[in-house]
């Protein structure tokens, strides 16, 4: 399995809204859930009386039904009363232009306010805001582009691998340290290890690759197989694509061909990314690996009946999905490494 740099693809700071545990006396089991009629009326009544949590829940109800104007108005009222959860949501909405014109600078300032809050009830929001600020710094959106500040915020958000930190930041650091300009394979392994332990599918697949090739750690095929299998079972196409490579290089061609065929049948990469929560670039690489290796099996008759026409079809699909991965594998073919 060739050591392949995993690109750091950051397109938006928007993250899934994190909600606090709602006390029993509150009306909705989840603050971001759509309210039924009875709960809506009770929540609206309390919100109109100035109940901060009800204002937040009412705002999130309106956002859920895509009445963003009403949603923002109630979130703003809740935020004005000191609800950092509402402020965090407003920051993301301003940044991404949801229900309002995009205002990157305002979004960043709101995130900084969340980070600086000292209310013990809202400390859990800080790592998520720090992660978003790191994204802003890396992309240069709403603040000056700087890798150093991005790294700073992600390190704070990652909390040394603690499960209470931002898992997204932990995984992002694993990718950050595989980039040519910031490469440190030991740090990459460290962060992918903790992110994977804490539930990151991207890092689970990356960790399997790193164990297999001994990148940032000693080679360990057993742990490589374990992580690639776990990632595959949890829906990571990146892990599945690399599991194909593992089988193929272990000369388990029937397994390789079967797994590769399954990965190669993926049609909508965007739907797969949304369903799994994985970065699209990881999806592309995983599916391209599946297509290329299935084509190779078809071309050579290893693990499947030889079929040159189908082989060309899947070679072409690999190129169309991720030309960089296909080019790397073509070079391996030329070098008699595949």
C-alpha positions in Angstrom: 0.0 0.0 0.0 1.7 3.2 -1.1 2.0 6.0 1.3 -0.4 8.6 0.0 -0.8 12.1 1.4 -4.3 12.6 2.6 -5.3 16.1 1.4 -6.7 18.5 3.9 -10.0 19.6 2.3 -11.7 22.4 4.2 -14.7 24.0 2.6 -16.8 25.4 5.4 -16.8 25.9 9.1 -20.4 24.8 9.4 -20.7 21.9 11.9 -23.5 20.0 13.3 -25.1 22.0 16.2 -24.0 20.8 19.6 -26.8 20.9 22.1 -26.5 20.8 25.9 -28.3 18.2 28.0 -31.8 19.4 28.5 -33.1 19.3 32.1 -36.3 17.3 32.8 -38.3 20.4 33.5 -37.7 21.7 30.0 -40.1 20.9 27.3 -38.3 19.2 24.4 -36.0 16.2 24.6 -33.6 17.8 22.1 -33.1 21.5 21.7 -32.7 21.3 17.9 -35.8 19.1 17.4 -39.0 20.1 15.6 -41.6 20.7 18.3 -45.1 19.1 18.2 -48.1 21.5 18.4 -48.5 21.2 22.2 -44.8 21.6 22.9 -44.6 24.5 20.4 -47.3 26.5 22.1 -45.8 25.9 25.6 -42.3 26.8 24.4 -43.5 29.9 22.6 -45.4 31.1 25.6 -42.3 30.7 27.9 -40.1 32.3 25.2 -42.4 35.3 25.1 -42.1 35.6 28.8 -38.3 35.8 28.5 -37.3 32.2 29.3 -33.9 31.9 27.6 -33.8 28.2 26.9 -37.3 28.3 25.5 -36.2 31.1 23.2 -33.3 29.0 22.0 -35.5 25.9 21.4 -38.1 28.0 19.6 -35.4 29.5 17.4 -34.1 26.0 16.6 -37.6 24.8 15.8 -38.1 27.6 13.3 -34.7 26.8 11.7 -35.7 23.1 11.5 -38.7 24.0 9.5 -36.5 26.5 7.5 -38.2 29.7 8.7 -34.8 31.2 9.2 -36.0 34.8 9.8 -38.0 33.8 12.8 -35.3 31.4 13.9 -32.7 34.1 13.9 -34.9 36.5 15.8 -35.5 34.1 18.7 -31.8 33.0 18.7 -30.8 36.6 18.9 -33.1 37.2 21.9 -31.7 34.1 23.6 -28.1 35.2 22.8 -28.8 38.6 24.3 -29.7 36.9 27.5 -26.4 35.1 27.6 -27.1 31.8 26.0 -23.8 30.8 24.3 -25.5 27.9 22.5 -27.6 30.5 20.6 -24.6 32.6 19.9 -22.7 29.6 18.6 -25.6 28.8 16.2 -25.8 32.4 15.1 -22.1 32.5 14.4 -22.4 29.5 12.0 -25.4 31.0 10.4 -23.7 34.4 9.8 -20.5 32.6 8.5 -22.4 30.3 6.1 -25.1 32.8 5.1 -28.0 30.7 6.4 -31.0 32.9 6.9 -28.9 36.0 6.3 -26.2 37.4 4.0 -22.8 35.8 4.7 -20.8 37.9 7.2 -17.6 36.1 7.8 -16.1 38.7 10.1 -19.2 38.8 12.3 -19.3 35.0 12.4 -15.6 34.8 13.6 -16.2 37.5 16.2 -19.2 35.6 17.6 -17.1 32.4 17.7 -14.4 34.2 19.6 -17.0 35.4 22.1 -18.1 31.8 22.6 -14.5 30.8 23.2 -14.0 33.5 25.8 -17.1 32.7 27.8 -16.6 31.6 31.4 -20.1 30.2 32.1 -19.6 26.6 33.4 -22.9 25.6 31.6 -21.4 26.4 28.2 -17.7 25.2 28.5 -18.5 22.2 26.3 -19.1 24.6 23.3 -15.6 26.0 23.4 -13.7 23.2 21.6 -16.3 23.3 18.8 -15.9 27.1 18.4 -12.1 26.7 18.5 -12.3 24.1 15.8 -14.3 26.5 13.6 -11.9 29.3 14.3 -9.1 27.0 13.2 -11.0 26.3 9.9 -11.4 30.1 9.4 -7.7 30.7 9.9 -6.7 27.9 7.6 -9.0 29.0 4.8 -8.5 32.8 5.4 -12.2 33.4 5.7 -13.2 36.1 8.2 -9.6 36.5 9.3 -6.1 36.5 7.8 -5.0 33.1 6.4 -2.3 31.5 8.7 -1.5 27.9 9.2 0.0 28.7 12.6 -3.2 30.2 14.0 -5.2 27.3 12.5 -2.9 24.8 14.2 -3.1 26.8 17.5 -6.9 26.7 17.6 -7.1 23.0 16.6 -4.6 22.0 19.3 -6.7 23.8 21.9 -9.9 22.2 20.5 -8.3 18.7 20.4 -7.6 18.8 24.1 -4.7 16.3 23.8 -7.0 13.6 22.4 -9.6 13.8 25.2 -13.0 12.6 24.1 -14.5 15.8 25.4 -12.5 17.8 22.9 -13.4 18.4 19.3 -13.1 15.1 17.5 -13.2 17.0 14.2 -10.2 19.0 15.3 -8.3 15.9 16.3 -8.9 14.3 12.9 -8.1 17.6 11.2 -4.7 17.7 13.0 -4.0 14.2 11.8 -4.5 15.5 8.2 -2.7 18.8 8.9 0.5 16.9 9.8 0.4 14.9 6.6 0.6 18.0 4.4 3.9 18.7 2.7 4.3 22.1 4.4 3.5 20.9 7.9 4.5 17.2 7.7 5.2 15.4 11.0 4.2 11.8 10.7 4.5 11.0 14.4 2.1 13.9 15.2 -0.2 12.8 12.4 -0.3 9.3 13.9 -0.9 10.6 17.4 -3.9 12.7 16.4 -5.4 10.1 14.0 -5.0 7.5 16.8 -7.1 9.6 19.3 -9.6 10.8 16.8 -10.2 7.2 15.7 -10.6 6.1 19.3 -13.1 8.9 19.7 -15.2 7.9 16.7 -13.7 9.6 13.6 -14.3 7.5 10.5 -11.7 9.4 8.5 -9.1 8.8 11.1 -10.0 5.1 11.5 -9.2 4.6 7.8 -6.1 6.7 8.0 -4.9 4.9 11.1 -5.2 1.6 9.2 -3.0 2.9 6.4 -0.4 4.2 8.8 -0.2 0.9 10.7 0.1 -1.0 7.4 3.0 1.1 6.1 4.6 2.1 9.4 3.9 5.8 8.8 4.6 7.6 12.1 4.6 4.3 14.0 6.0 0.7 13.7 4.3 -1.4 11.0 1.6 -3.7 12.4 -0.5 -5.6 9.9 -2.8 -7.0 12.6 -3.7 -3.5 13.8 -3.9 -2.3 10.2 -6.4 -5.0 9.4 -8.4 -4.3 12.6 -8.7 -0.6 11.9 -9.6 -1.0 8.2 -12.2 -3.6 9.0 -13.8 -1.5 11.8 -13.8 1.6 9.6 -15.3 -0.5 6.7 -18.0 -1.9 9.0 -18.9 1.6 10.2 -19.4 2.9 6.6 -16.0 4.4 5.7 -15.4 4.0 1.9 -11.9 5.2 2.4 -11.3 2.3 4.8 -13.0 -0.1 2.4 -10.9 1.0 -0.5 -7.7 0.5 1.5 -9.0 -2.9 2.8 -9.1 -3.9 -0.9 -5.4 -2.9 -1.2 -4.6 -5.0 2.0 -6.4 -8.1 0.5 -4.8 -7.7 -2.9 -1.2 -7.2 -1.5 -1.8 -10.2 0.8 -2.7 -12.2 -2.4 -6.3 -12.8 -1.1 -7.5 -12.0 -4.6 -11.1 -13.3 -4.3 -11.7 -11.2 -1.2 -10.0 -8.3 -2.9 -12.2 -8.6 -6.0 -15.4 -9.0 -4.0 -14.6 -6.0 -1.7 -13.4 -3.9 -4.7 -16.6 -4.6 -6.7 -18.7 -3.5 -3.7 -16.9 -0.2 -3.3 -16.9 0.4 -7.1 -20.7 0.3 -7.2 -20.9 3.6 -5.3 -22.8 6.0 -7.5 -23.3 9.3 -5.6 -20.2 10.3 -3.8 -22.0 13.3 -2.3 -24.7 11.1 -0.9 -22.1 8.7 0.6 -20.3 11.6 2.2 -23.5 13.0 3.7 -24.6 9.6 5.0 -21.2 8.7 6.6 -20.2 12.3 7.6 -16.9 11.7 5.9 -15.0 14.3 3.8 -15.7 14.0 0.1 -12.0 13.7 -0.7 -11.8 10.6 1.5 -14.8 9.1 -0.4 -13.2 9.9 -3.7 -9.9 8.2 -2.8 -11.6 5.1 -1.4 -13.9 4.6 -4.3 -11.1 5.2 -6.8 -9.1 2.5 -5.1 -12.0 0.1 -5.3 -12.5 0.8 -9.0 -8.8 0.6 -9.9 -8.2 -2.7 -8.1 -11.4 -4.2 -9.4 -10.3 -3.3 -12.9 -6.9 -4.9 -12.2 -8.6 -8.1 -11.0 -10.7 -8.1 -14.2 -7.7 -7.4 -16.3 -5.6 -10.2 -14.8 -8.4 -12.7 -13.9 -7.3 -12.7 -10.3 -10.2 -13.4 -8.0 -12.7 -12.9 -10.7 -13.3 -14.0 -14.3 -11.1 -12.1 -16.7 -13.0 -9.4 -18.7 -11.0 -6.8 -20.6 -14.1 -4.7 -21.5 -15.2 -4.4 -17.9 -11.7 -3.8 -16.8 -11.4 -0.7 -19.0 -14.7 0.5 -17.8 -13.6 0.5 -14.1 -10.1 1.9 -15.0 -11.9 4.8 -16.6 -14.2 5.2 -13.6 -11.2 5.4 -11.2 -9.7 8.2 -13.3 -13.0 10.1 -13.4 -13.5 9.9 -9.7 -9.9 10.7 -8.5 -7.3 11.3 -11.2 -4.6 11.7 -8.6 -5.1 8.3 -7.1 -5.5 6.7 -10.5 -2.2 8.3 -11.6 -0.4 7.0 -8.5 -1.6 3.5 -9.1 -0.8 3.6 -12.8 2.8 4.6 -11.9 2.9 1.5 -9.6 1.8 -0.6 -12.5 4.6 0.8 -14.7 7.0 0.0 -11.9 5.8 -3.6 -11.6 4.7 -2.8 -8.0 1.0 -3.8 -8.5 
